[in-house]
Amino acid sequence: MRLRVEFTTEPFDLDEAPTHAVVAREVIQGSGLDAVDVGPFGNTAEGGADEVLTAVDSLLRRALASGATRVSLQVNVIEGDAS
């Protein structure tokens, strides 16, 4: 099964990316997931279910430990790949 994860971390800082946002992006970029897209207001990545869920676990733990007060997260099964 392939999954897509979308996430943001808060609090926002429009002048400079906060540590928690940088850490979250590093986790996703280093996770081996594909279709990674990072941006100032949201981030997405795709991959196999095990890889996405492992990355989400690390993302949550590390972002919260780095000062995030909120992590908004959505995980979707990619259309046509619900096996």
C-alpha positions in Angstrom: 0.0 0.0 0.0 1.3 3.5 -0.9 0.5 6.5 1.3 0.8 10.2 1.1 1.5 12.3 4.2 0.9 16.0 4.4 2.0 18.0 7.5 2.6 21.3 9.0 4.2 22.3 12.3 3.5 25.3 14.5 4.1 27.9 15.7 4.7 29.6 12.3 7.4 32.2 11.8 7.2 33.9 8.4 10.7 35.5 8.7 12.7 32.4 9.4 11.9 28.7 9.6 11.7 27.6 13.3 13.9 24.7 14.5 10.9 22.3 14.7 10.0 23.0 11.0 13.6 22.5 9.9 13.8 19.2 11.9 10.5 17.9 10.5 11.6 18.6 6.9 15.0 17.0 7.5 13.2 13.8 8.8 11.1 13.6 5.7 13.9 14.5 3.3 16.1 11.8 4.8 13.4 9.1 5.1 13.8 7.7 1.6 10.2 8.6 0.7 9.5 9.8 -2.8 7.6 12.8 -4.2 8.9 14.9 -1.4 7.7 18.5 -1.6 8.6 20.9 1.2 7.3 24.4 1.5 6.6 27.2 3.9 3.0 26.3 4.6 2.9 22.5 4.0 4.9 19.5 3.2 4.1 16.3 1.4 5.8 13.0 0.7 4.8 9.5 -0.6 6.0 6.0 -0.1 5.2 2.6 1.1 3.0 2.3 4.2 5.8 1.0 6.5 8.2 3.8 5.3 5.6 6.5 5.7 4.5 5.4 9.1 8.1 5.1 10.3 8.8 8.6 9.0 5.6 10.0 10.7 6.7 8.5 14.0 10.1 10.1 13.8 8.6 13.4 12.5 6.2 13.7 15.4 8.8 12.8 18.1 11.5 15.1 16.7 9.3 18.1 15.8 7.7 18.1 19.3 11.1 17.7 21.0 12.3 20.7 18.9 9.6 23.1 20.1 6.6 22.4 17.9 3.4 23.1 19.8 1.1 21.6 17.1 1.6 19.2 14.2 -1.2 19.0 11.7 -1.0 15.7 9.8 -3.0 13.9 7.2 -2.2 10.5 5.8 -4.1 9.2 2.7 -4.0 6.0 0.8 -3.0 6.9 -2.8 -5.8 6.3 -5.2 -5.7 3.0 -7.0 -3.3 1.5 -4.6 -5.4 0.3 -1.7 -4.0 -3.2 -1.7 
